[in-house]
Amino acid sequence: MEAGEFATIQELAEAVGLAERDVSRQLRLAYLAPDVLKRLTCGREACAVSLYDLCFLAGEAWQEQAERTFR
């Protein structure tokens, strides 16, 4: 979306063959704190939330994301 290839989430969803709702939820993951992403992908820590929950945590402050993700 940032590159301008797709003007809307609906266009992107159609292009990748997913529901608009699913694409919208997944795009929120781009707003997770860098530390949270690093700990999730490189670390071996247990995550206290589901992927679904992470989508909604992305709107929180970065410190709050880390606290709620790795209780």
C-alpha positions as CSV (number, residue, x, y, z in Angstrom):
1,M,0.0,0.0,0.0
2,E,2.8,2.4,0.8
3,A,4.4,1.8,-2.6
4,G,1.2,2.9,-4.2
5,E,0.6,-0.3,-6.0
6,F,-2.9,-0.6,-4.4
7,A,-5.1,2.4,-3.6
8,T,-7.4,0.6,-1.2
9,I,-7.4,-2.4,1.2
10,Q,-10.1,-3.9,-1.0
11,E,-7.8,-3.8,-4.1
12,L,-5.0,-5.5,-2.1
13,A,-7.3,-8.1,-0.7
14,E,-8.6,-9.0,-4.2
15,A,-5.1,-9.2,-5.5
16,V,-3.9,-11.6,-2.9
17,G,-7.2,-13.6,-2.7
18,L,-8.1,-12.8,0.9
19,A,-11.1,-11.2,2.6
20,E,-10.7,-7.4,3.1
21,R,-11.3,-7.9,6.8
22,D,-8.3,-10.3,7.0
23,V,-6.0,-8.0,5.1
24,S,-7.0,-5.1,7.2
25,R,-6.2,-7.0,10.4
26,Q,-2.9,-8.2,9.1
27,L,-1.8,-4.7,8.0
28,R,-2.1,-3.6,11.6
29,L,0.8,-5.9,12.5
30,A,3.0,-3.4,10.7
31,Y,2.5,-1.0,13.6
32,L,3.8,-3.3,16.3
33,A,6.7,-1.9,18.2
34,P,10.1,-2.9,16.7
35,D,11.1,-4.5,20.0
36,V,8.0,-6.6,20.1
37,L,8.6,-7.8,16.5
38,K,12.2,-8.6,17.3
39,R,11.3,-10.6,20.4
40,L,8.6,-12.5,18.6
41,T,10.7,-13.4,15.6
42,C,14.2,-13.8,17.0
43,G,13.6,-14.6,20.6
44,R,12.4,-17.7,22.3
45,E,10.0,-16.0,24.7
46,A,6.5,-17.2,25.2
47,C,3.9,-14.8,23.9
48,A,0.9,-14.2,26.2
49,V,-1.4,-13.2,23.3
50,S,-2.7,-14.7,20.1
51,L,-1.9,-13.4,16.6
52,Y,-5.5,-12.1,16.5
53,D,-4.8,-10.1,19.8
54,L,-1.6,-8.7,18.4
55,C,-3.6,-7.0,15.6
56,F,-5.5,-5.0,18.2
57,L,-2.4,-4.3,20.4
58,A,-0.8,-2.6,17.4
59,G,-2.8,0.5,18.2
60,E,-1.4,0.8,21.7
61,A,1.7,2.6,22.8
62,W,4.9,0.6,22.1
63,Q,5.7,0.1,25.8
64,E,2.1,-1.2,26.4
65,Q,2.5,-3.6,23.5
66,A,5.5,-5.2,25.0
67,E,4.0,-5.4,28.5
68,R,0.8,-7.0,27.3
69,T,2.5,-9.4,24.8
70,F,5.1,-10.8,27.2
71,R,3.4,-10.8,30.6
